[in-house]
Amino acid sequence: MSVDGKISTGDTDALDFDRDLAQVFGVKEGLQQYYDLEKLTDFCSLNTGRVMAKIGINDRENEPQKIPVDFVIIDNQPHLTDKGIIYLSKWVKTLYLVTTNKQHPAYVSGLDNVQVIGYEQAIDFSDLFQKLKTKYHIDRMTIQSGGTLNAQLIREGLIDHLSIVIAPIIVGGKTTSTLIDGESIHSLSDLKLLKPLVLVSCSILKDSYIHLQYEVVHKI
């Protein structure tokens, strides 16, 4: 994220941190450190169909190199197309597609390594995480989604650790997504939704980047 907590350079899908920061002098020089740290995350990654579409998964023509990583993709609209599902199946070890959309193309993909986990009205993330653990034996998962889903998961007590790379840039813009978006709290009774953190480490990286690691405090 940026120093002011933004995870995009603006408020439209045409703008993207990965692509845009690589063009900004004073930031692009240290950007590779983020990708190096990203390679050290868990062998299961949770993201959204919107992000997958935004990075061009539906339009990729190259044959991907298989990686030993499972993807859990949340996609209700859907944002992923038939082509995007096929590409992901070739790229990842197993694709767990989570959706409330009964017409999602993943249902008819016929691909051996695509598992569809469906919900009727809204995705119950506590139930989903329990399923992933007990049925699919996923004990650890790195969440790399957008600010709205991040907010929901952390407020439901489903995130235990934070690993944040801070890029040396200020973006601004009140409608630009941040690390944690979602609904604001509205009263003193909502203070229970706030999550205190315990700092585990603070590393100063090259080119003015910082890596922060926290444990999330779950109140008993």
C-alpha positions in Angstrom: 0.0 0.0 0.0 1.0 3.7 -0.2 2.0 5.6 2.9 -1.6 6.9 3.1 -3.0 3.3 2.9 -4.1 3.3 -0.8 -3.9 0.0 -2.8 -4.5 1.5 -6.2 -3.5 4.7 -8.0 -7.1 5.8 -8.5 -10.7 4.8 -8.3 -11.2 3.1 -11.7 -10.2 -0.4 -12.9 -8.1 1.3 -15.6 -5.7 2.2 -12.8 -3.6 -0.5 -11.1 -0.8 -0.4 -8.6 1.3 -3.2 -10.2 1.3 -1.6 -13.6 1.3 2.1 -12.6 3.9 2.1 -9.8 6.4 0.5 -12.2 6.2 3.8 -14.1 6.7 6.2 -11.2 10.2 7.5 -10.6 11.3 7.0 -7.0 8.9 4.1 -6.5 9.6 1.7 -9.4 13.2 1.2 -8.2 12.2 -0.8 -5.2 9.0 -2.4 -6.4 10.6 -5.8 -7.1 11.1 -6.3 -3.3 7.3 -6.6 -3.0 7.2 -9.3 -5.6 10.1 -11.1 -3.9 8.2 -11.1 -0.6 5.0 -12.2 -2.4 6.8 -15.4 -3.4 7.3 -16.3 0.2 3.5 -16.3 1.1 1.4 -19.4 1.6 0.7 -22.2 -1.0 -2.9 -21.1 -1.0 -4.0 -17.6 -2.1 -7.5 -16.0 -1.8 -8.4 -13.3 -4.3 -11.4 -12.1 -6.2 -12.7 -12.5 -9.8 -12.7 -8.8 -10.1 -8.9 -8.6 -9.5 -8.3 -11.6 -11.8 -10.2 -9.8 -14.6 -8.5 -6.5 -13.8 -5.0 -8.1 -14.4 -6.2 -9.6 -17.7 -6.7 -13.3 -16.8 -9.7 -13.5 -19.2 -7.6 -12.2 -22.2 -4.3 -14.0 -21.7 -3.1 -16.0 -24.7 0.2 -17.4 -23.4 0.4 -20.9 -22.0 1.0 -20.4 -18.3 3.7 -22.2 -16.3 2.1 -24.4 -13.7 2.7 -23.2 -10.1 2.3 -25.3 -6.9 -0.3 -22.9 -5.5 -4.0 -23.3 -4.8 -6.2 -20.3 -5.7 -9.5 -19.5 -3.8 -11.4 -17.0 -6.0 -14.5 -15.2 -4.8 -16.6 -14.4 -7.9 -20.3 -13.7 -7.8 -20.9 -11.4 -10.8 -19.1 -13.2 -12.5 -16.0 -11.4 -13.6 -14.3 -14.5 -14.8 -15.2 -15.9 -18.2 -14.9 -19.4 -19.6 -11.5 -18.5 -21.0 -10.4 -17.1 -17.6 -11.4 -20.3 -15.8 -9.4 -22.4 -18.3 -6.4 -20.2 -18.0 -6.4 -20.4 -14.2 -6.9 -24.2 -14.2 -3.7 -24.4 -16.3 -1.8 -22.0 -14.1 -2.6 -23.1 -10.5 -2.6 -26.4 -8.7 -6.3 -26.3 -7.7 -8.9 -23.6 -8.3 -11.6 -23.2 -5.7 -14.2 -21.0 -7.2 -16.6 -19.6 -4.6 -19.8 -18.0 -5.8 -23.5 -17.3 -5.3 -24.1 -17.3 -9.0 -25.7 -20.5 -10.2 -24.8 -19.5 -13.8 -21.1 -19.2 -13.2 -19.1 -20.7 -16.0 -17.0 -22.7 -13.5 -20.0 -25.0 -13.0 -19.8 -26.3 -16.5 -16.0 -26.1 -17.0 -15.6 -29.9 -16.7 -12.0 -29.3 -15.4 -10.6 -31.8 -13.0 -8.8 -29.2 -10.8 -11.7 -26.7 -10.5 -13.8 -27.1 -7.4 -16.9 -24.9 -7.2 -18.1 -24.0 -3.7 -21.6 -22.5 -4.0 -23.7 -20.4 -1.6 -27.4 -19.5 -1.9 -27.6 -15.8 -0.9 -24.4 -14.6 0.5 -21.0 -16.2 1.1 -20.6 -17.3 4.7 -16.9 -16.8 5.1 -16.7 -18.5 8.5 -18.3 -21.6 6.9 -16.1 -21.3 3.8 -12.8 -21.1 5.8 -14.0 -24.1 7.9 -14.7 -26.1 4.7 -11.3 -25.2 3.2 -9.6 -26.5 6.4 -11.6 -29.7 7.0 -12.6 -30.8 3.6 -9.7 -29.5 1.5 -7.0 -29.6 4.2 -5.9 -25.9 3.7 -4.4 -24.8 7.0 -2.9 -21.5 5.9 -4.0 -19.0 3.3 -2.7 -15.7 2.1 -5.5 -13.2 1.4 -4.7 -10.7 -1.4 -8.1 -9.2 -2.1 -9.4 -5.7 -2.2 -10.3 -3.3 0.6 -14.0 -4.2 0.9 -13.4 -7.9 1.3 -10.4 -7.3 3.6 -12.7 -5.3 5.9 -15.3 -8.0 6.0 -12.8 -10.8 6.8 -10.9 -8.9 9.5 -14.1 -7.7 11.2 -15.4 -11.3 11.2 -12.2 -12.4 13.0 -10.9 -14.4 10.1 -7.5 -12.8 9.6 -4.7 -13.6 12.1 -1.7 -11.9 10.6 -0.9 -8.8 8.5 2.1 -8.5 6.2 2.2 -5.0 4.7 4.7 -3.5 2.3 4.6 0.3 2.3 5.7 2.0 -0.9 7.2 5.5 -0.6 4.4 7.3 -2.3 1.2 9.3 -1.3 -1.8 8.8 -3.6 -4.8 10.5 -2.0 -8.3 10.5 -3.2 -11.2 9.7 -0.9 -12.8 7.3 -3.4 -9.5 5.4 -4.1 -9.5 2.0 -2.4 -7.5 1.5 0.8 -6.2 -1.6 2.5 -9.4 -1.8 4.6 -12.5 -0.2 3.1 -16.0 -1.5 3.7 -18.7 0.1 5.9 -17.5 2.8 8.4 -18.5 2.4 12.0 -21.3 4.7 13.1 -21.4 4.6 16.9 -19.5 3.9 20.0 -21.1 0.5 20.1 -19.3 -0.3 16.9 -15.9 0.1 18.5 -15.8 -3.6 19.1 -15.3 -4.0 15.3 -11.9 -2.4 15.5 -9.0 -4.8 15.5 -5.9 -4.0 17.6 -2.6 -5.2 16.3 0.7 -6.4 17.9 3.8 -5.5 15.9 6.0 -8.5 15.1 8.6 -6.9 12.9 9.5 -3.7 11.1 12.0 -4.0 8.3 13.4 -1.1 6.4 13.9 -2.2 2.8 15.8 -0.6 0.0 14.6 2.5 -1.8 12.6 3.7 1.2 10.2 0.8 1.2 9.1 -0.6 4.6 7.8 -4.1 5.5 5.5 -4.4 8.6 4.3 -7.6 10.1 1.5 -7.7 12.8 -0.5 -10.2 14.7 -4.2 -9.5 14.9 -5.6 -9.4 18.5 -8.8 -11.4 18.7 -10.7 -10.4 21.8 -12.0 -13.2 24.0 
